[in-house]
Amino acid sequence: MKHLPNGFSPNDDSINDYFTFFGNVHEIKKIEIFDRWGNLVYSEKNLIVNKEIKLWNGTFKGQNCLPGVYVFYSEIEFERGGEKSIQGEITLVK
């Protein structure tokens, strides 16, 4: 994977508005994003990546999430084979 972002700003300026992965990812088998209290705010499974995919837009149940640090867990499959679990932190800024 070429780039794993650590922050994004979902403010509808068309610049860095989504949390996403970049690189040689073929499929996102699972991704979950949690707030600092452990609440699941985003979840997707079995996303085939054929170009840049826009994942989380910083909302939960139609409402903007608060700025802060969120944690994610993902399982990805690479274009040339192989799978990897990746977890980390993502900062939502306004």
Buried (B, 14 or more C-beta within 10 A) or exposed (E): EEEBBEEBBBEEEEEBBBBBBEEEBBBBBBBBBBBEEEEEBBEBEEBEBEEEBEBBBBEBEEEEBEEEEBBBBBBBBBEEEEEEEBEEEBBBEE
